[in-house]
């Protein structure tokens, strides 16, 4: 789910319009993958959830900013 949320945020250019949340999502996802590969599943789940939440915030923020700027999504 975190991966899907990150892809959705990327599709609306969240990296440009909401860089704070985007960076938080990417960093949490990167760390979660490392922990998952190290079989630290509990910690990985927490970070995957954090990545999903941040990516959703990035997507929503980017959509709102673009809407306010008059851009068509």
N, C-alpha and C positions, 0 to 999 in steps of 0.2 A: 504494500500500500504506500509506503514511503516513496518508492521508486515512481509509482504512478503520479503521486502528488508533485514530485519534483519535475516530472515531464510536463505536467499541466502548467506548472509555474513557468517553466522554460518557454512553453508555447505562447504565453502572453508577455514575454520579454521581462520577466520579473528581475532578471539580473540587471537590467537597465533602470527599471522603475521602482524596484524595492530591494536594493542591494543588501541592506542589513539583514532582512529576513532570509533572503536568498543565501547569503554567506552562512548564516546560522544553519539552514537546512542542509547545505552541501557538507559543511563540517561535521554535523551530527551524523549524517549518512555515511560519510567516509569513516568516521570512528566506529560506527555500528558494524560496518562490514569487516573491519579489522577484528573487532571483538567476536563477531560471529565466526570468522575463520579460525580464531583461537579457541572456539567452543565455549565462550563466555556468553551463553545464550540469554541469561536474565538481563545482564547489562546491555547486551545488543538490542534486546527488545525495547528497553527504555529509550535508547538512543534512536532507534528506528521510529518510535512514536514521537520523539522530539523533532526529528527530521520531518516527519509527515506534517506535524502541526505548524512548524515554521514554513514549510513549503506552501501549505494552504494559506497561511497569512500573507506570504509573498505574492501568491497568485491573486488573492482578493485585493490586496493593496495595489498591485499593478493594474488590475482591471479598473479599480476605482479612479486611480490617477489618470489612466488613459481615457476613461469616460469623461472625467472633468476637463480634460484637454480637448475633447471633441473628437477623439479618434474612434473609428469604427472597429470593433473587434470581430 
